[in-house]
């Protein structure tokens, strides 16, 4: 699965290892910007190399994710659907 904006990913390395995040953007080359709305807010996303991320699925298109609360809710619903991949 290709990692793009809106992809739900599992962090496989670092302090946030095991955390579930959404990709909200990209910087140069192989660096993704990830956030979960709780520990990593949309205002200050984590920079993470793509090789340290495992794609789990895609957030539903009809779920708004413009605020931290909406993003957190969307990730909880993703996990509730069984999309956590663990």
N, C-alpha and C positions, 0 to 999 in steps of 0.2 A: 504494500500500500504506500502510495506517495504521500509525503507530509506536505500539507498546504494549510493556508489560513482556514481555521475552523476544525482542524483535525484534533482529536483528543489523543494525548500522548502520555506514556508512562516514562518517568525519568529513571534511567538505569545507572546513573552515576552521580556522585556529589552529595552534598548535605540533604538535598531534596529527593534522594533515591527512593523509589517506591511511590512517589507522589503522582497524582493524576492532574494534568494541566491541559489547557487549550492553547493551541498556537494562535497568536493574535497578529503576527507579522514576522518579517525577516529583516536581517541586516545584511552585511556583506557576505556573499558566498554561502557557507554552510552553517550559519548562525540563525537560530529561530528565537523569537521573543515569545515567552510562555507566561501565562498567568492562570491563577485559579480563583481569584476574587476574594481570597481569605489571607493566606500568607503572602502571596504575590499578587498585588493589585494591578489593575489595568494601567494605572498611572506610572507604575514602576515595575515593568515586566522583567523577568529573568532572561538573560541571554544564555542560550544553551546550544552546544554543537549538535547537529543532527545525528551524529553517531551515538550520542548519549540519550536518544529518545526512541521509544518504541511506539509506533502508531497503534491505537486501539480501535478507532472508528471516527466517525464524523458527527459533529453536533447537528441536530435537526435544524433545517433552514428556517422553520417558523418560530423558533425560540429566539427572542431578542437577547443580545449579549452586550449591550452598550454600557451597562453599569456593572460594578462588582457584584451586587446582589443578584442581578440577572445571570451573570456568568456562573456564580456559585450554584444557583438553582439549576441551571442547564447541566452542569457537571454532575450534580446529585441525581437528576433525572436520567442522565446517561448511565450512571452506575446502577440505578434502580432497574433499568431495562435489561441489565445483565451485560452491558457493554464494557465492563471494566477489564476484561481480558486476563484476569488472574486466576 
